Amino acid sequence: MPEDPAALHVVGVTATGRLMHTIRTPGAWTPFLDVFGPSGADQPQLEGYVTEVAAGRAINKLGIADPSTPVFPEALVVVVQTSTQPNPLLFYRYDTGHWLSMGTAPYIVGARRVAAACGNSYPSPLSGPAFPPTARLHLAWTGPAGQILATSAPVTGPAVTGPVVDIEYSTGASRGAFRVPALAAFDSLGPSTQSRLAGVTADGRMYQSIVTSTGWADILTDVETAGPGDAGEIVDVALAIANVPGRLDYYGAVSGDGRAWLAVHDPVTQGWTSWHNLEEADFVLTGNGVVVRGRDVAEFGTFERLALATTTEGLHVLGVTSNGQLWHQLQAGLSTQPRPGQEFRDVETVGVGADAGQFTAVAAA
C-alpha cells in the first residue's frame, strides 16, 4: 500500500523525552504512539531520552510501478537526536505501521538541530531513461560552531551520504552563527534532487538557499529583505513546499515575542506575501437573535517551535507553546495567499483526545 497523500504525520518530543507519533487524515486523528514503546520502533532499549526530531516523507508520485526501474520505497523518515547518542538515529515508518531502525547518521556529529526532507527526481526529456525515478533524504544541521551544513543520502540507504557541504564556506558568504535549520524538498527533473534550505542566525535573521543532492548550494540570501518584510527577531523557522504546477514555497517563523507567522513565495512570479499572523482567527458572537462575525488576533500562548507540511487538504501548521501545548491549524487548499481566519486547535484535546504530556519539539511530514 502506498503512502496516503491526504495523511499528515506528526511526531513530537515530550518534556519527559518520549517521542510521540500520530496521523491526521481528513476529520480524524490516530491515537498517540510512543515510538520507542513496546509497539513502536524495532529498536533495542533506548538509553537516555529524545531531545530533538525531524521528519520527511518519501512518496512515489509517478503512480505506477515500472518493473524496469527501481521505484523508491514510500515511508515516513524520522531523524531523532537523543541525550546519549553523538549521532542522530534514523527510523522508517512504513504505511503498514511497522517502524524500522536504519541505524545512525554517522556524518552528523555534535549537531544542535537537524532538519530533514525527502526529494523526488524524475527522468526528463534531456536526461532520458538513464536516470530512473529516485528519492533522496536531504538533511541539514547546525554544527557546534554555528555552521550550517547539508547533505543527502539515498532513501534506500540513508547511511551512505553524498557530499557534506558547509553552505557558507562553499558559497563564500558568511552570515554569522546559525542555530536553527529548516528544509523542504521539491520535485525535480534529472539525476539530482533539490531542496529549499532556511536557517536562523543567532541575531535573529532568516536566510535561505537551494541545495542539491550533488553538493551544489546557492548563496544564502536574507528572506525578510527579499519579500515578506520584517517580523522582528526570529527564533524558529519552518518550511513546506506544495509541488503543484508552478510550486509554492511556505515560510513559517516564530518571532522573539512568541508570535507565529506565515509567508508564501511563488517561485514562478517571484512574488511574496507579507508576513501573516497565524493567531488571527475568525470569531462568531450570538445574542438576542443577532449573529456578529469578525476577525481578531486570538491568544494561543507563546510559541516556541513551528512545523509546516502540505497534504492534499492544504497546508498544515503545527506549533508548540512555552507551556507545552501542541497546536494544529489547517490552511485549507494550496494558495499563493495565506488564508486568514483559521484557528489553531489543540492536538491533544480536540484532535487525538488524549494527554501525552507537555511537548518541547515537533516535526511534520
N, C-alpha and C positions, 0 to 999 in steps of 0.2 A: 504494500500500500504506500502511495506517495505522501509526502507532507501536505497538509491541508493549507492552501494559501489564505483561507479565511481565519485560521487559528493564530492566536498570539501566545507566544511562550514568555513567561515572566519568571525570572529567577532572582531571589532576594537573599541577602545576608542579614541574619538577625543579630541583636546585641549579644546573644549568647554564643555566637559563632556557628550557627546552623545555616545550611543552605536549603532554602525552600523553593519549590517549583510548582507552578500552576499554569493551566492553559485556559485562555478565554476564547470561546467561539461565540458567534453572534447570539447573545442572550443568555449565556451560561458560562460558569467557571468550574473547573475541576477542583476537587479537594486538594489542599496543600500536601505535597510530598516532601518529606525530609530526604534530600538526595543521598545523604550518607547513612540513612537509616536502613533497617533490615530489608525493605523492599525497593531500595534505591540503586545506587551505582554499584557495579561489580568492582568493589574496592576493599582492600583489607582495612582493618580498623584504623580510622583516620586519627593521627596524632595531632594534638593542638586543636585549633579552631579556624574556621574560614574567616578571612579578613576582607577579601575583595572578589568580585565576579565580573566576567564579561561574557558575551554570547553573540553568536552568529548562526545563521541557518542556511544550509545548502538545499536548494530546490531546483529540480530539473524542469525548467520552463519550456523545454522542447515539446513535451507532451508525448514523446514517442520513445520507444526502446529499440534502438537500431543495433542488431547483433554485431554489426561490423565495426562499431565504435564503442569504446568503454564509456558507459554513462555513469557519472559520478553518483555516489550514494547520497540519498536525501536524509538529512538528520539535523537536529539541533546540536551545535557545538558549544560547549561551555568551558570557559577558562577560569580556573579557581586559584586564588592565592590563599595560602594558609600561614599560620603563625610559626610553623616549624620547618616548612619546605623552602629551600632557597630558590627553587624554580616553580613556576605555575604548573598546575595539574590540568590535563586535558581530558574531557569526557564527551562522549557522544550519547545523545538520547534519540533513539530511533522511534518511528511512528508506532511501533508495536508497544512502546512504553519501556523497552529494555534500555538500561544505562550500561555503557561500556567504557571502562577506563582505557585511555590511549597513552598513558604514561605521562611524562613531563615534557615541558618545553625547555630543553637544555640550553638553548641560545638566549634565554631571558634570565638574567641573574640580577637580584637586588632591585627589582622594579618597584616603584612606588604605586603606580596604577597601570593597568593593562586594558586595552580596547581590542575588540575583535569584530570581524565581519567576513562573510563568505561571498566571494565574487565569482560570477559566471562568465565564461568566454565561449563564443560560438564561432564556427567557421564563417569566413566572409568570402565574397567573390574573389578577393585578391589573395587570401591565404589558401583557399582551396581545401580539399579533403585531408591534406597533410596534418591539419590541426583539428583533432576531434573536439567535441564539447568537453570542457573541463570546468572544475570548480577548485578554487584555492581559498585557503583560510588566510586572511590578512590579519596581521597583529601589529599593534603599536603600543609603545610603553614609554614611561618616563624613567630615565636612569637615575642613579644615586646623585649625580652632579647636576640634574635638571635637564639633561639632554633628551630630545625626543627622537626615538628610534622606531624603525618599522621593518617588517619582513613579511614573507608569505611562505606557505607550505602547502603541498597537495592535501586536499581534504582526505584523501585515502591514506596519507602518510604524514601526519602533522609533525612528526619529529624530524622530518627531512626538510630543512629550511632552505630558502633561497638566500639571496644577498641580504645581510643586515645593514641597513642604511641609517646613518646619522643624518637626519634631514637638514639641520643647519650646516653641518660641515660639508655635505655633498653639494649644497646649493651655494655655499659661500656667503650666506646671510645669517648672522646671529640675531636672535630675537630675545635672548635672555634665558632664564631658567624656567623650564616647563614643569607644571605639577599635575596637569590633567590632560589625557589624550581622549579622542573620540574617533571612531571610524564608521563609514558606511560604504558598502561596495555597490557598484552599478554594472549592469550588463555591458559587455564589450564584444567587439568582433576581432578575431585574430588569435594569435598564440598566447597573449598575456591578459591577465585580469587587472582591474583597476579599482581603486577606492578613493573616496574623499577622506582626508585627514584633517582634523582640527585639534588645536591644543590651546590651553590656557596657561599663561605665564604667571610668575609669582607676583607681578604687578597688576594682574587682573585684566590683561589684554588677551583677545582671542585671535589666533592666526590659523590659516588654512593652507592646504596643499593638495595636490593629486599625487598618489604614489602608485606604482605598477609592480606586478609580480617579478618583473625583470630587474628591479632595483633602481629604476628611474624615479626621481621626485621633482616636482615643480617647486619653485621658490615660495617660501611662506609669505602670505600676504595678510594684512590686517582685515579681519572680517567687518568690523564696525565701520571702518573708513570706506570699505568697498560698497556698502549699501544700506544696511538696516539702521545705522545711526548708533548713538552712544547709549548703552544700557548701564553705564557705570562700571564699577569694578566687578568682574566676572569671577566666580569661584568654581563653577562646574559647567560642563558643556556636553551636549548630546547631538548626534547626527542621525538622520534617516534619509533614505533615497527611495522615491517612488519610480520604479522602472516602467513608467508609462511612456507612450510616444513623446519624445522631447525631453523626458526626465524632469523630475522636480527634486530639489535638494532642500531638506528641512533642517534648520539650525535651532537647537534648544539651548537655553542658558539659564543659570541661576546667578542672580546678582548678589552683591555683598549684603544687601539688606533683606535677603531671603525671598525675593520675588522670582517667579518663573516666567520666562519669556520664550517667544517663538518668532522666527523669521523664515521666509520662504524665498529661495533663489531659483529663477528659471534660467538654466544654462543656455537655452536657445536664444532668448532675447537679452540675456544678461541683466534682467530686471530683478529687483529686490523689493520685498515689502519692508515696512518699518517693523521694529520690534512690537509684538503684541503681548499684552499682559495676560497670561493664561488663567489668572484668577478672576478675570472679568466674566461674570456669569449672568444669565437671564434670571429674572425672578417674577413671580406672579403673586399679587395681593388681591384677596377677595373679601368682600364685606358688604352687607346690605344690598346684595344683588349686583354689586359693581365689581368688575374684574379689571385690575390695573397691571399691565405688563411693562417691565422695564429691564434695564441692564445696569449692573453696578459691579464694583470690584469687591468680591466676597473675600472672606478671610479663611484660608485653609491651613494657616500655620506658617512657620518659617521654613522654606525649602532649603535643603542642603544638597540633594542629589537629583538628577534627572536622567531619564532614558527615553528614547524615541524608537518606534518601529512602525512599519507600514504593513497592512494586510489588505485584502480585497475590500474590507469595510472602510478603510481610510487610514488616517494617521493616529497612532496610539501614543499617549504621553503618560509616563509613569514618573511619579515623584515621591521622594522620601523627605519628610519634615524633621525638624530638630527633636520632636517628641516621639519619633519612631513610627509615625503613621505612614502607610503606603497608599498613595492616591493613584487613580486612573482616570484619564479623560480621553474620549474618542472624538477626534475631528472627522466627522463622517464625510466620506468621499475624499478624493485626492484633488486638491485645487491649488492654484497659484496664489491664493489668498488664505490666510488663517481664517477660521470660522469663529467669529466672536459669539459669546453667549453659551458656550459649552461649559459644563460644570464638572469639577472633579468629584469622583465617588470613592469612598473608602473601600479598598480591595478586600479587606478582612470582613467588615460588617455588611457591606452592600453587595460585594461580589461573591467571594468564596463562602462567607457565612461562618468563619472560624477564626479564632485568635491564634496567630502564630508568634506573637511577641512583638517586640519593638524591632523595626528594620533600620539598618545602617547603610545599606547599599542595594542597588537594583540594576538589573540588565534585562533587555527585552529583545526578542527577535521573532 
